[in-house]
C-alpha cells in the first residue's frame, strides 16, 4: 500500500466522519431522557408551581409589551460584560461581550443575549409558588432600582446591582446581581423577608428563553446551537431545539445545570449544587425554554431567607467554567474522543503561552504529534517497502495456483511468515493516527481562543477560511510532492487516475475549511515529507527501497 493510497484512506475516513456527524445531527436517534419526579414538589404542585407551564404563561407577547411599557432597562457594565436587565421581572434581556467583537476589527461587541422583533434569547429568573411575586395573576413584578445605569468602578473588583419589590402584603423581595471583574459568572440572589402574619410559600426558578428556530451548519463546520444539561446521572448531554419540541425534559438531580449553546459561546443557569433541582424544558408560542426549579421554600413570619444561583453568560472558557459549575466545561464539546482532544487542547494552550501566536502553536503541536507518531510512521513505510519487494513472489504464487483461492491464501501466509512481513503493517498505523487527527480537529473547532486569532500576513483569523486560498493550495502542492516521492505500483488505470487527482480534490475540499485546520494539515504534510525522506534514505541503505 503506497503512501498516496494512505492519504486516500485518511481522506475517505475523515470525510466519512464528517458525513456521519452531520447525519447524526439531522437524522440520528434522539437522546432518551430519564424522567424522575420530585415527590415533594409533585404533592404540592398546582397551576402556579408548575414551572414549565407557569413560566411560559408569564412570557407571552402581552407581558413582553407590558415590560417595555412599565419596566425600565437597567444597564450594567463591567470590563468584559454589558448587560441590560428589565425592571419587569429582573430578566437579563441583553448581553454584550466586550472582549469579543462581532466581526474582526469591528468596534461593536458580540451580542450573546438579545430581545427584538426578529429574535429572542434571554435569561429569566424569578419566584413562583403560592406567594411568589412572579406567579401573580396581574403579571410579573416591577422592581425598583436606584439608577438605570451601573458601572464597575476603577480599582473595584465587584459590582452589586440590587432590585427591590414589595408586594401588597408588605413582604420584601430583593433581587441582586453580583458581577466580578474579568468574570462571566454572574451571581443572582433573592433576599426574601416575610413582613406578614402568615407563612410564605414560594419557589425559585431560572430559565433560558429562545426563539424556536433551527440553526443550520455545514459538513465542514458542523457547529451546534441548542440546549444542553448536566445532572448527577448525566455529566453532559445535548438537548436540541428539535428535542425540546418533541418531548419535555424532566430530570430531578442534585445540583446540575441547564444551558443554551452557540458554537463558541454559552448561556447557562447554575443552581445551588447542594440542593435537589428539577431540570425542565418546554416550548410555547414559538419559543423554547431550558430551565430548572429549586425546592419549594417556606418563610415564617418575621423571618428572612436567601436563595442563590448563578448565570454564566459568555465564551466557552474551560478553566473558568470548570470553577463555576461541575461539568460546565464539557460544553466545549470534543465528541466521543474527548479523552484525546482535551490533552491536545491543553498542549495547544501551553504552546501559545510560550510563543503568543495560535498559528505557531498549531505548528508546534503538529510537530509534537507527528514526532510522537514517528515510530508508527516508520513501521508503516518499512512494511510498505517490504510488501513492494514481495510483489514478484506474489505474482509467482498467482501464476502457480491460478484461481485456487484457498491454496493462494495459504501460500501468501507462508510467504508473509517466512519474510517476516505483516500485510496490515501499512494500514494499522493509519487507523491509529485517525482518532488523533479527528480529536485535534475538534480541539481546533471548539477553541474560542482561535476566534479572530491572527497568524501572520493575510491570515488574520484562524477560525475562518483563508481569504486568498493560499494555504489550501500549498496543502495540495505538499500532497503532490508526497505522491512524487512514492511512485505507485497501481496497475488499474482508473485507480491511478484517481490518485493523480487526489491533491486537486483535497485542495478544493479544503477551500472552505478554517485556516487553522488547513494550517495543521499543511504542516502535517510537510512533516510527512521530511519523515519520508529520512525513512526512505535509511531503507535505501538496507536495500529495501528503490526510487
Residue pairs with C-beta under 8 A, 6 or more apart in sequence:
1 384
1 387
1 426
1 427
2 384
2 486
2 487
2 488
2 489
2 490
3 381
3 384
3 482
3 483
3 485
3 486
3 528
3 532
4 482
4 483
4 486
4 488
4 499
4 502
5 488
5 490
5 499
6 380
6 426
6 427
6 430
7 479
7 482
7 483
7 502
7 506
8 498
8 499
8 502
9 427
9 430
10 430
10 433
10 434
10 437
11 502
11 505
11 506
11 509
13 434
14 434
14 437
14 438
14 441
15 509
17 438
18 219
18 220
18 222
19 219
21 219
21 222
21 335
22 217
22 219
22 222
25 217
25 222
25 224
30 242
30 243
30 246
31 237
31 238
31 239
31 243
33 239
33 247
33 249
33 250
33 251
34 233
34 234
34 251
35 250
35 251
36 250
36 251
36 252
36 253
37 250
37 252
38 252
38 276
38 278
38 295
40 295
40 296
41 49
41 203
41 278
41 293
41 295
41 296
44 201
44 296
46 130
47 53
47 54
48 54
48 128
48 129
48 130
48 132
48 135
49 128
49 129
49 130
49 135
49 203
49 296
51 128
51 203
51 205
51 207
51 278
51 280
51 291
51 293
52 248
52 280
52 281
52 282
52 289
52 291
53 282
54 128
54 135
55 124
55 128
55 205
55 207
55 282
55 289
55 291
56 282
56 284
56 285
56 287
56 289
58 89
58 126
58 134
58 139
58 140
59 124
59 209
59 284
59 285
59 287
59 289
60 285
61 285
63 88
63 139
63 140
64 115
66 88
66 139
67 86
67 87
67 88
67 89
67 91
67 140
70 87
70 88
70 142
71 86
71 87
71 88
71 89
71 142
71 143
72 86
72 87
72 145
72 148
73 84
73 85
73 86
73 87
73 93
73 94
73 148
74 84
74 85
74 86
74 87
74 145
74 147
74 148
74 149
74 150
74 161
74 163
75 82
75 83
75 84
75 148
75 149
75 150
76 82
76 83
76 84
76 85
76 150
76 151
76 159
76 161
76 177
76 179
77 83
77 149
77 150
77 151
77 152
78 151
78 152
78 159
78 179
78 180
78 181
78 183
79 98
79 152
79 181
79 182
80 97
80 98
80 99
80 182
80 183
80 184
80 314
81 95
81 96
81 97
81 98
81 179
81 184
81 186
81 313
81 314
82 94
82 95
82 96
82 98
82 109
83 92
83 94
83 95
83 96
83 113
83 177
83 179
83 186
83 313
84 92
84 93
84 94
84 95
85 91
85 92
85 93
85 161
85 163
85 177
86 93
87 142
87 143
87 144
87 145
87 163
88 139
88 140
88 141
88 142
88 143
89 124
89 126
89 134
89 140
89 141
89 143
90 125
90 126
90 141
90 143
90 163
90 175
91 122
91 123
91 124
91 125
92 113
92 122
92 123
92 124
92 186
92 311
92 313
93 113
93 114
93 115
93 122
94 111
94 113
94 114
94 115
94 122
95 111
95 112
95 113
95 123
95 267
95 313
95 314
96 109
96 110
96 111
96 112
97 109
97 110
97 111
97 112
97 184
97 265
97 314
97 315
98 109
99 109
100 109
100 110
100 315
100 451
100 452
101 107
101 108
101 109
101 110
101 452
102 108
102 109
102 110
102 111
104 452
104 460
104 461
110 265
112 121
112 262
112 265
112 267
112 313
112 314
113 121
113 122
113 123
113 267
113 313
114 120
114 121
114 122
115 121
115 122
119 211
119 213
120 209
120 210
120 211
120 287
121 208
121 209
121 210
121 211
121 260
121 267
122 208
122 209
122 210
123 206
123 207
123 208
123 209
123 267
123 269
123 311
123 313
124 206
124 207
124 208
124 209
124 291
125 175
125 188
125 204
125 205
125 206
125 207
125 269
125 309
125 311
126 132
126 133
126 134
126 140
126 204
126 205
127 133
127 134
127 135
127 173
127 190
127 192
127 202
127 203
127 204
127 205
127 307
128 134
128 135
128 202
128 203
128 205
128 293
129 135
129 201
129 202
129 203
129 296
129 297
130 201
130 202
131 167
131 171
131 200
131 201
131 202
132 202
132 203
133 140
133 141
133 165
133 167
133 173
134 140
134 141
134 205
136 167
141 165
141 167
141 173
142 165
143 163
143 164
143 165
143 175
144 163
144 164
144 165
145 161
145 162
145 163
145 164
146 162
150 159
150 161
151 159
152 158
152 159
152 179
152 181
153 159
156 181
157 180
157 181
158 178
158 179
158 180
158 181
159 178
159 179
159 180
160 176
160 177
160 178
160 179
161 176
161 177
161 178
161 179
162 174
162 175
162 176
163 174
163 175
163 176
163 177
164 172
164 173
164 174
164 175
165 172
165 173
165 174
165 175
166 172
166 173
167 173
169 195
169 196
170 195
170 196
171 192
171 193
171 194
171 195
171 196
171 200
172 191
172 192
172 193
172 195
173 190
173 191
173 192
174 190
174 191
174 192
175 188
175 189
175 190
176 187
176 188
176 189
176 190
176 191
177 186
177 187
177 188
178 186
178 187
178 188
178 189
179 186
179 187
183 320
184 312
184 313
184 314
184 315
184 317
184 320
185 270
185 310
185 311
185 312
185 320
185 324
186 310
186 311
186 312
186 313
187 308
187 309
187 310
188 206
188 308
188 309
188 310
188 311
189 306
189 307
189 308
189 309
190 204
190 306
190 307
190 308
191 304
191 305
191 306
192 200
192 202
192 297
192 299
192 304
192 305
192 306
192 307
193 299
193 303
193 304
194 200
194 299
194 300
194 301
194 302
194 303
194 304
195 302
196 301
197 301
198 301
199 298
199 299
199 300
199 301
200 298
200 299
201 296
201 297
201 298
202 296
202 297
202 299
203 293
203 294
203 295
203 296
203 297
204 293
204 294
204 297
204 307
204 309
205 291
205 292
205 293
205 294
206 269
206 271
206 291
206 292
206 309
206 311
207 258
207 269
207 289
207 290
207 291
207 292
208 227
208 258
208 259
208 260
208 267
208 268
208 269
208 289
208 290
208 291
209 287
209 288
209 289
210 241
210 260
210 287
210 288
210 289
211 286
211 287
211 288
212 241
212 245
212 283
212 286
212 287
212 288
213 241
214 241
214 242
215 225
215 226
215 241
215 262
217 223
217 224
217 225
218 512
220 512
220 513
221 445
221 512
221 514
223 262
223 263
223 445
224 238
224 240
224 261
224 263
224 333
225 261
225 262
225 263
226 238
226 239
226 240
226 241
226 242
226 243
226 244
226 260
226 261
227 238
227 239
227 240
227 241
227 243
227 244
227 249
227 258
227 259
227 260
227 261
227 281
227 288
227 290
228 236
228 237
228 238
228 239
228 258
228 259
228 260
228 261
228 290
228 331
229 237
229 239
229 249
229 251
229 256
229 257
229 258
229 259
229 279
229 290
230 236
230 237
230 256
230 257
230 325
230 326
230 327
230 328
230 330
231 251
231 253
231 255
231 256
231 279
232 253
232 254
232 255
232 256
233 251
233 253
234 251
235 327
235 330
236 327
236 330
236 331
236 333
238 333
239 249
239 281
239 290
241 288
243 249
243 281
244 281
244 282
244 283
244 288
244 289
244 290
245 283
245 288
248 280
248 281
248 282
249 279
249 280
249 281
249 290
250 278
250 279
250 280
251 278
251 279
251 280
252 276
252 277
252 278
252 279
253 276
253 277
253 279
254 273
254 274
254 275
254 276
254 277
255 271
255 272
255 273
255 274
255 275
255 277
255 325
255 326
256 271
256 277
256 279
256 292
257 268
257 269
257 270
257 271
257 292
257 325
257 327
257 328
258 268
258 269
258 279
258 281
258 290
258 291
258 292
259 266
259 267
259 268
259 269
259 290
259 312
259 328
259 331
260 266
260 267
260 268
260 290
261 267
261 316
261 331
264 315
264 316
264 446
264 448
264 451
265 314
265 315
265 316
265 448
266 312
266 314
266 315
266 316
266 321
266 331
267 311
267 312
267 313
268 311
268 312
268 313
268 325
268 328
268 331
269 291
269 292
269 309
269 310
269 311
270 309
270 310
270 311
270 312
270 324
270 325
270 328
271 277
271 292
271 294
271 309
272 294
272 308
272 309
273 325
273 326
275 294
275 295
276 295
277 292
277 293
277 294
277 295
278 292
278 293
279 291
279 292
280 289
280 290
280 291
280 292
280 293
281 288
281 289
281 290
281 291
282 288
282 289
283 289
294 307
294 309
297 305
297 307
299 305
310 324
310 325
312 321
312 324
312 325
312 328
315 448
316 331
316 332
316 446
316 448
317 448
318 329
318 332
318 345
319 329
321 328
321 329
321 331
321 332
322 328
322 329
330 338
332 345
332 446
332 447
333 442
333 446
334 341
334 342
334 345
334 439
334 442
334 443
334 446
335 341
335 438
335 442
337 435
337 438
337 439
337 442
338 439
340 435
340 436
340 439
341 439
341 440
341 442
341 443
341 446
344 365
344 369
344 436
344 439
344 440
344 443
345 443
345 446
345 447
347 365
347 368
348 358
348 361
348 362
348 365
348 443
348 444
348 447
349 361
349 449
351 360
351 361
351 364
351 365
352 358
352 361
352 449
355 361
355 364
357 454
357 455
357 456
358 449
358 450
358 453
358 455
358 462
358 516
359 453
359 454
359 455
359 456
359 459
359 462
359 516
359 519
360 455
362 444
362 462
362 516
362 519
362 520
362 523
363 519
363 523
365 440
365 520
366 520
366 523
366 524
366 527
367 523
367 527
369 436
369 440
369 524
370 377
370 524
370 527
370 528
370 531
373 429
373 432
373 433
373 436
374 531
376 429
376 432
376 433
377 429
377 528
377 531
377 535
378 531
378 535
379 425
379 429
380 425
380 426
380 428
380 429
380 430
381 426
381 532
381 535
381 536
381 539
382 425
382 535
382 539
382 544
383 421
383 422
383 425
383 426
384 425
384 426
385 539
385 544
385 545
386 419
386 421
386 425
386 544
387 421
387 423
387 425
387 426
388 489
388 545
389 544
390 415
390 419
390 421
391 489
393 415
394 412
394 415
397 408
397 411
397 412
397 415
398 408
400 411
401 407
401 408
401 411
412 423
415 421
416 422
416 423
422 428
440 520
441 517
444 450
444 514
444 516
444 517
444 520
445 514
445 517
450 462
450 463
450 514
450 516
451 461
451 463
452 460
452 461
452 463
453 461
453 462
453 463
453 516
454 460
454 461
454 462
455 462
455 515
455 519
458 466
458 467
458 468
458 470
459 466
459 471
459 515
459 519
461 515
462 514
462 515
462 516
462 519
463 514
463 515
463 516
464 514
464 515
465 511
465 512
465 513
465 514
465 515
465 518
466 472
466 511
466 515
466 518
469 511
471 510
471 515
471 518
471 519
471 522
472 507
472 510
472 511
472 513
472 518
473 507
474 522
475 506
475 507
475 510
475 518
475 521
475 522
475 525
476 503
476 504
476 506
476 507
476 510
477 503
478 522
478 525
478 526
478 529
479 502
479 503
479 506
479 507
479 525
480 503
481 529
482 525
482 528
482 529
482 532
483 499
483 500
483 502
483 503
485 529
485 532
485 533
485 536
486 532
487 547
488 496
488 499
490 496
490 499
510 518
510 521
513 521
536 545
536 547
539 545
540 546
540 547
